[in-house]
Amino acid sequence: MALALVVIAGIFAYQHFASHTTTPVAKTRASVHNPSTAAKPKVKASPAAAVHHHPRRLHITLTATKDCWVQLTGAGGATLFSGMVYAGNSMNWTEGRNVTMILGNPAGVKVRVNGKNPVPRRSVSMVQISLHAGRVH
């Protein structure tokens, strides 16, 4: 029953937000990056930059290769983001608490949380992912 409600809500939200609008609902640290208009700095990776401890924050990066509806909900149930991320765009969030992410088209995005991919392999339909601060994914 709950899964059916999530699917119905996702379909409704996808159709509602398909008009090329993305509206952050609550305050959160998020940024959109369009690689076609931004300068591309050269970054060198160093071995010292590798994280070997459990980070206290969630550093979430989502890059869309195809249009995807995304919803990010905080631990208290507040909607942090709900909208479309269009192919070629990226979004970044930094959260200090657990969050839930719902992806309408998981095959159309690349997600990294603290450097790891939390999306189940070969996911092609809507997926809900629980992300926990302080835990390696």
Secondary structure, 3 states (H helix, E strand, C coil): CHHHHHHHHHHHHHHHHCCCCEECCCCCCEEEECCCCCCCCCCCCCHHHCCCCCCCCEEEEEEECCCEEEEEEECCCCEEEEEEECCCCEEEEEECCCEEEEECCHHHEEEEECCECCCCCCCCCCEEEEECCCCCC
